[in-house]
């Protein structure tokens, strides 16, 4: 059986993470591993980067209002950086949805995008969804990362495909990287 490090994919794929909120302690390294697993499962290869930021309700509210035209806080926001690389710029031979072949300059990383997650919203939703906070945060990390890779959920078939990928990735993650969170 492969261990987690063998599964997380191309070492040239970087995920940078930070917690910019003080309300809830977040194991940033755990969720960076999950984002890397998501990118690996989607066959993202090459020199590329994404960011995973855990922020407070004020910050996510401002982002939601400024960029999404919505009012109030939300649980997760995803901002693809280079639309040309995500989707149409992928390497079809790899069968993935994200960046496949790095830009012409092999030293210049492709920028996948940024995912913002609000742990206080996740904590409220975890109770509503009968899940642990870890399970809810994990779902939001996968959901946001898949959005960076051109997944969407507006149409029923798109939603079903995205949710199937989320379940598959989360099942593998929790099998390989369990937690004591109850």
SEFIVO-959871 format. One line per 8 residues: for each residue x, y, z of N, C-alpha, C. Coordinates in pm, whole numbers. Each point is the difference from the previous one (the first is absolute). Layout:
<kebas>
X/Y/Z/X/Y/Z/X/Y/Z  ...
</kebas>
This chain:
<kebas>
84/-118/0/-84/118/0/89/125/0  -37/98/-80/74/124/-6/-25/82/125  104/72/45/-22/91/111/-40/136/-56  -36/89/90/-54/129/-41/99/79/-84  128/1/39/99/77/-74/17/-49/-142  -20/-130/-25/12/-54/-135/-118/40/-88  -109/38/60/-123/28/-74/-17/149/-31  67/87/75/-30/143/-13/54/65/-125
60/-77/-89/24/51/-134/134/65/-24  4/75/-107/118/66/-53/62/93/105  128/-19/34/63/89/99/15/143/-50  -19/24/-129/6/136/-55/-128/77/23  -105/-67/45/-127/65/30/6/47/144  -10/131/21/12/57/134/-133/55/48  -28/-24/127/-116/59/65/52/76/120  -26/129/2/39/85/111/-124/24/85
15/-11/131/-114/17/87/30/91/117  -105/66/48/14/82/120/-136/16/66  5/22/130/-121/32/74/13/145/42  -88/82/-54/2/144/27/-116/38/90  -40/-93/84/-108/22/96/41/-60/133  -62/50/107/36/-46/134/-115/-70/71  -114/-14/-66/-120/-52/65/7/-150/27  53/-76/-95/2/-146/9/138/-50/-41
57/-88/82/130/-57/-35/-17/-93/-120  85/19/-100/-7/-78/-124/134/-66/-24  -3/-129/-29/121/-75/-37/26/26/-149  66/109/-29/21/43/-138/73/-107/-81  100/-63/59/77/-103/-73/-90/-115/-43  -96/-38/83/-93/-109/-34/-79/35/-127  -50/122/-6/-82/39/-114/82/32/-124  126/38/19/91/11/-115/16/-138/-63
17/-102/84/10/-138/-51/-125/-40/-77  -114/40/50/-126/-32/-69/-9/73/-134  39/125/-4/-1/73/-128/96/-65/-99  117/-42/48/97/-69/-88/-58/-133/-51  -69/-73/87/-63/-125/-43/-105/29/-108  -78/104/20/-103/38/-98/65/32/-134  106/77/1/69/34/-125/59/-125/-65  54/-90/80/57/-124/-54/-109/-88/-61
-114/-12/68/-111/-81/-52/-52/57/-132  14/130/-18/-44/66/-123/114/10/-102  111/-67/30/115/-11/-90/62/134/-37  7/90/98/69/126/-20/150/-27/14  75/36/-102/144/-22/0/72/126/-48  129/1/20/81/113/-45/23/97/113  76/102/-29/33/100/101/-119/94/13  -74/-17/109/-118/85/21/-25/18/149
-79/102/32/-24/38/138/-146/35/22  -46/-27/122/-128/52/47/16/41/144  -92/83/48/1/43/139/-130/-42/67  12/-34/128/-113/-40/82/3/89/124  -99/87/13/-1/98/108/-124/-19/85  22/-14/130/-110/-7/96/-15/140/58  -121/58/-16/-20/139/39/-123/14/88  -14/118/61/-115/25/88/-121/46/-81
-112/14/69/-125/37/-68/7/138/-64  67/95/63/11/133/-60/72/-6/-134  110/-72/-4/79/-8/-123/-77/-70/-111  -66/-112/32/-72/-73/-106/-124/77/-44  -59/77/91/-114/85/-36/44/106/-102  113/64/27/52/102/-93/30/-60/-137  64/-117/-1/31/-67/-127/-129/-37/-74  -97/-52/74/-127/-43/-58/-74/118/-62
2/112/70/-68/119/-51/75/61/-119  131/11/13/80/65/-104/5/-80/-129  21/-131/10/24/-80/-120/-118/-84/-47  -91/-30/91/-113/-84/-39/-130/79/-8  2/124/48/-120/82/-2/-108/-50/95  39/-79/99/-95/-56/97/21/71/134  -102/-3/84/14/64/130/19/-106/108  74/37/102/22/-87/113/113/-99/-21
29/-74/106/109/-98/-8/-43/-126/-73  99/-76/-43/-23/-130/-63/104/-96/56  -12/-127/-34/92/-100/56/131/-12/-76  -6/6/-133/121/-18/-82/-12/82/-127  112/56/-42/9/72/-128/124/-49/-73  -12/-15/-129/113/-43/-83/22/102/-111  124/39/-16/37/99/-101/107/-58/-90  -39/-52/-117/103/-45/-96/83/121/-43
130/-19/-13/87/111/-35/18/9/-151  33/-110/-63/27/2/-143/-100/-91/-71  -108/59/-48/-105/-77/-67/50/-74/-122  104/52/-66/54/-68/-117/66/-132/36  49/-11/123/67/-123/42/-99/-103/54  -102/47/65/-98/-92/57/-102/-32/-107  -15/-127/-28/-94/-42/-104/70/-12/-132  -8/103/-84/51/-11/-136/151/-12/-8
72/45/101/145/-6/-5/59/-129/51  -82/-94/36/52/-124/57/58/-89/-108  75/-96/44/59/-97/-90/-98/-116/-15  -68/-13/-113/-104/-103/-13/55/-142/12  128/-20/-25/56/-134/12/0/-49/144  -3/93/95/1/-37/140/-141/-25/53  -100/36/-75/-138/-25/39/-50/82/116  68/107/35/-40/82/113/-80/121/-43
-44/77/100/-78/119/-28/78/128/27  115/-9/61/74/119/37/124/19/-85  91/84/48/122/26/-76/74/-130/-26  39/-23/-122/68/-123/-33/140/25/-46  18/93/-88/132/32/-51/34/139/47  112/16/67/33/134/48/18/98/-116  -1/127/36/18/104/-101/132/-19/-73  23/77/-102/121/-14/-81/126/13/84
-2/85/101/114/13/91/-16/-105/109  83/-105/0/-18/-108/96/24/43/145  63/116/22/23/48/135/-118/80/53  -88/44/-87/-114/82/41/-118/-91/31  -45/-5/126/-110/-89/34/-133/50/-56  -84/-95/-35/-138/33/-35/-72/29/131  -81/103/2/-74/34/121/-141/-55/-13  -30/-100/81/-132/-64/-6/-105/94/58
26/53/119/-95/92/61/3/-6/151  -99/65/61/-10/12/145/-134/-53/46  3/-73/112/-122/-47/65/-3/62/139  -111/65/33/-22/59/132/-109/-79/70  29/-42/123/-95/-77/80/-21/74/132  -125/8/45/-32/65/126/-34/-107/105  91/-25/95/-24/-103/101/-122/24/89  -34/126/30/-116/22/86/-130/-36/-71
-8/27/-128/-117/-44/-78/1/-152/-9  116/-59/-23/11/-146/-8/-45/-64/130  34/59/113/-41/-57/130/-152/1/14  -65/107/-39/-147/6/5/-61/-105/-94  54/-8/-120/-53/-96/-98/23/-144/44  112/-26/65/29/-137/45/-112/-50/90  -46/84/90/-111/-38/87/-129/-24/-78  -27/86/-97/-120/-15/-84/7/-125/-86
121/-39/-43/18/-115/-91/33/-128/76  -3/6/135/32/-116/83/138/-57/-33  97/90/-13/138/-38/-28/91/64/104  123/-48/6/100/65/84/50/124/-73  66/88/74/61/117/-63/104/-43/-102  79/-102/32/101/-50/-93/-64/-47/-130  -110/-72/8/-68/-48/-121/-51/117/-83  -56/100/65/-54/116/-72/112/81/-65
108/25/74/113/72/-58/59/-77/-118  11/-132/16/54/-82/-109/-87/11/-125  -131/-7/17/-91/14/-115/20/136/-67  12/105/78/16/134/-57/133/15/-74  105/-61/53/130/6/-68/-8/-71/-135  -59/-119/-2/-13/-74/-126/-90/77/-96  -112/47/49/-97/73/-83/67/123/-65  69/79/80/67/118/-53/108/-35/-100
77/-104/30/108/-40/-91/-58/-49/-132  -108/-75/4/-65/-45/-125/-53/118/-80  -49/103/68/-43/121/-73/117/63/-76  120/-2/59/117/53/-70/28/-77/-128  -42/-127/-2/27/-88/-114/-119/-7/-96  -84/102/6/-109/16/-96/-123/-86/27  -10/-57/119/-124/-70/36/-102/104/44  -126/-32/-23/-108/88/44/-118/-85/41
-104/64/55/-115/-75/48/-133/70/-27  -2/80/-105/-125/69/-33/-101/-94/-67  47/-87/-85/-87/-97/-67/3/-131/77  -108/-76/-7/-12/-125/76/113/-97/-33  31/-19/-128/106/-94/-37/137/47/48  24/132/-3/126/54/51/10/-22/151  -111/25/71/-3/-17/145/26/-145/37  -64/-93/-70/20/-143/28/145/-41/-23
60/49/-110/140/-33/-28/91/56/108  -23/126/37/85/63/101/-14/-71/134  -122/-31/41/-22/-68/127/59/-141/1  -3/-68/-112/60/-133/-8/151/10/19  63/100/-62/144/20/17/32/37/145  -82/86/59/20/38/140/-4/-124/90  -101/-83/-16/-12/-121/84/120/-92/-18  42/-20/-124/113/-89/-28/129/52/67
26/128/-14/121/59/56/-6/-3/153  -113/37/57/-13/2/146/12/-140/60  -59/-99/-66/12/-138/48/146/-43/5  73/30/-107/141/-37/-4/80/78/103  -28/128/13/73/83/97/-18/-52/142  -123/-25/41/-26/-44/137/51/-142/25  9/-81/-105/58/-133/14/150/10/22  65/89/-74/145/13/7/48/93/111
-84/92/38/40/107/91/-109/21/106  -27/-103/83/-111/11/97/27/105/106  -103/35/69/11/99/108/-71/-54/123  32/57/114/-68/-38/124/-120/88/27  -31/92/-91/-111/95/16/-131/-75/8  -78/28/103/-129/-67/18/-114/94/-31
</kebas>
